[in-house]
Amino acid sequence: MRFVGIDIGAERHSVAIVDEAGRIVSKSVSFEEGAAGYRRLSELLGSPADCLIAMEATGHYWKNLFAALAAEGFPIVLLNPLRTRRFAEEELQRTKTDKVDAVSIARFAAQKRPAATALRGPEIEELKQLVRLREQSVQHLGDRVRHLHQAIDLTFPEFTRHVRGLDTELATAILVRYPTAQALRTISVRKLAGLCYDGRRRIGDVLARALIEAAKISVGHFSSEPYQFQVRYACEDIVSLRARVRELETDIELRLNTHEVGKLLTTIPGVSTLTAARIVAETGDPAQFRSAAAFASYIGAVPRLHQSGKKRYSGKPAIPLGNARLRRAFWMPVLVGIRLNPWLRTYYLRLRSAGKRPKVAIIAAMHKLLLAIYSVANIERHLFRNFLLRSRTQPVGRNLEAIFGVERDPAVAPCKITKARAAFNLDYLRAHFGAQRGGIGLRDQNPC
């Protein structure tokens, strides 16, 4: 069997081939990112039979090559660069070049025999691009709001005492027309009060009079044309980015509604549509992980021990491993879940009463929420699919264990489910089976 290692670059890639013993079959050669380079690689690789290709996930540069090789039928392994780097350290590799790295990646594949990476469907990849585009747009929106704050502090610092948020439609509608305090001093209260800022609401006499009075005694001394340009351009960018974010969120929600697991995840208190979209975009389906612990480990919400002899390392400022993008996206949903989700709030308060620090308890609550998400994705989907299949062949009115093929909690009274009532018991089944299999700690009363 041949093992191919490809070191990914921006414009050129390097490829090397070794056998099962790690001996070099084909020395490292480089090829360009283009049609000619891909043809050269295809001639070098030959038949996909008895061949395993390994490459690192280097930025976005690997995606075109991955898709081209997958279309030809090659099994491909996408590796975390951290694994290959530590493998090279284990081999005491001292030289680092693209060609040497290609050989090292090929030998890693020959020794470790990693499983081939499945290419995600186009709908998941498109959702991922939309989610990341929204994150970029939100970041750009925040940057422009901060730039506007800086400009307003020089031209009209009293403005934020009357209009709190500079990213609101009210603020941008006023500032794009009157960017400085000097511009507001000369207009009438009636004209400013009649300004419509969201298509239907007007500023009103009270706010208009307060702004004009504040402008007359403002300490903002900068009102020249460059400062006016800064305020106007920032307002125009904020309006454009705000509309873009709303459009992206609408598109993301429509795409998520067509995803079976994504819709189930939104039934968990604290998991919004955008949070569920992030999960699906980054993982595809949480049920693909071998266990709930593996899913939590992938995100990085796991306990970390760092000990050596008598030394105990703790209080580290960050978790070094895991998907930082997802971990960052889960922070606010966990805080919302602690407030609104009964079993998550109970768990958090129990940790706090046991003396755990707030952030430690929040990370533990995040881990608990991830277990619930894995349970919903891994169990609920199969339970309801099993119900739909069995309800066609078995008499209506069977017990839970007969319909779903699972052991029911003896503390819960027998519950007869018919086709007509299955939809009404949806929430109960989610809570019950999620608690039974995922360790959520929730026991609802029988609603039947």
Secondary structure, DSSP 8 states (H G I E B T S, - for coil): -EEEEEE--SSEEEEEEE-TTS-EEEEEEEEESSHHHHHHHHHHH--STTEEEEEE--TTTTHHHHHHHHHTT--EEEE-HHHHHHHHHHTT-----HHHHHHHHHHHHHHH---------HHHHHHHHHHHHHHHHHHHHHHHHHHHHHHHHHH-TTHHHHS--TTSHHHHHHHTT--SHHHHHTS-HHHHHT-BSSSS-B--HHHHHHHHHHHHT------SHHHHHHHHHHHHHHHHHHHHHHHHHHHHHHHHTT-HHHHHHTTSTT--HHHHHHHHHHHS-GGGSSSHHHHHHHHT-S----EETTEE----SS--SS-HHHHHHTHHHHHHHHHH-HHHHHHHHHHHHTT--HHHHHHHHHHHHHHHHHHIIIIIHHHHHHHHHHTTTS-TT--HHHHH-S---TTS------HHHHTTTHHHHHHHHHHHHH----------
